[in-house]
Amino acid sequence: MCACLCRCERKNKEELFQNVLTQVAEQFSRAFKINELKTEVTNRLAMLEKRVELEGMKVVEIEKCRNDIKKLREEMASRNNSNFLEDNKKLTPRRDVPSYPKYHLSKETVEALRLPTFDAWQWEPNEVLLIVACLNTRAGPEQLQWNMLSCLEHMYHDLGLVKDFNINPITLKRWLLCIHDNYKNNPFHNFRHCFCVTQMMYSMICICNLQEKFTQVDILILMTAAVCHDLDHPGFNNTYQINARTELAVRYNDISPLENHHCAVAFQIFSQPDCNIFSNFDPEAFKQIRQGTITLILATDMARHGEILDSFKQKVDNFDYADEEHVTCLKMVLIKCCDISNEVRPMEVAEPWVDCLLEEYFMQSDREKAEGLPVAPFMDREKVTKPTAQIGFIKFVLIPMFETVMKLFPQIEEAMVQPLRESRDRYEELKQIDDAMNEVQKKKSENLTMGGKKK
């Protein structure tokens, strides 16, 4: 009996001990699971905190970028130098062709267009009156440009470019409207300047019979480069762009930033189907036109003047129209001549352009002074006069270049070179008058000073 009780008691103790061990094991297991869970939660929290930290940094960086962008935009706006087209807003004309009035140029205007004496100042209001009479409506500010657009359109038709290259006439109109809308209202580098350069090119083609010397593709390149050569010009030259480290200078590594920009805007416009006058050209022909146009526009950078003219002088005495390099060099010189040809025109036509150019120069030099940048003496309102601005330019830039072209085309002597010589002489006379007046003023000042000392 006693043995049975002992066995039962031992068995109960063993079961109790086993239960205790089981409970302890379960508690240990539970503890381990809790620790694992804690570890997992801790790890996840750490990851989340890291993500929050990173996202927070991103927000800060994004906000910083936004502030930087805002500051850059404000700086660009303050400089009035927004060279890049915003959101392609101007890549298609603001008006469609129905608002582009169709009218016939008078016989007198058609004949005058072929001459370097063409007056884009006096002629404009007269032609507008003709338009108003035809339309029986009042002319708004934009109507003043319609005549120039119609004249440019006439040039493309008259040279046979529209017919020979199957250019859609409506596309030509849209393209010209878009070109107009992408010239800024600068004192000098504006749409009227674009028109005058193109009209002078048209005049040179007619006077020099270039269609007998060049292919029609060459003529198309000459005219189109003239139309596009100053697109979206900001009114401040390459020197300013480089010294002020503008967006254009940075983008083009200080290498002809403006001219590169004009090319880029031109082909942005051509990339719009409604404005692509080259849409019927095959890829190889378009490539030729694109390269030719770019070459000519880049040649208008006056920093390259000596290089281009020297190259032409080496070729002119043995010029070969069958040599592609010779022809390209001649085309570069021709667009350079047209770009700076105002003094070829009669005095009453040329002189207002000097005022416009000096106004643009003074705007730039005033800004350069305000920004602590170098100022060129010929742009400083305190140092330059009309005669001093023009004499050196005519004597050392214009006359040597036109006289070199005259070796190939003697017919330009009377029409272009002689007016340049007369303009040089007139400005030299004006300078003599200015010098004499300054001398008289100087003596008066000296006499007043001496008189004051005697007293």
Secondary structure, 3 states (H helix, E strand, C coil): CHHHHHHHHHHHHHHHHHHHHHHHHHHHHHHHHHHHHHHHHHHHHHHHHHHHHHHHHHHHHHHHHHHHHHHHHHHHHHCCCCCCCCCCCCCCCCCCHHHCCCCCCCHHHHHHHCCCCCCCCCHHHHHHHHHHHHHCCCCCCCHHHHHHHHHHHHHHHHCCHHHHCCCCHHHHHHHHHHHHHCCCCCCCCCHHHHHHHHHHHHHHHHHCCHHHHCCHHHHHHHHHHHHHCCCCCCCCCHHHHHHCCCHHHHHCCCCCHHHHHHHHHHHHHHCCHHHCCCCCCCHHHHHHHHHHHHHHHHCCCHHHHHHHHHHHHHHHCCCCCCCHHHHHHHHHHHHHHHHCCHHHCCHHHHHHHHHHHHHHHHHHHHHHHHCCCCCCHHHCCCCCCHHHHHHHHHHHHHHHHHHHHHCCCCCHHHHHHHHHHHHHHHHHHHHHHHHHHHHHHHHHHHHHHHHHHHC
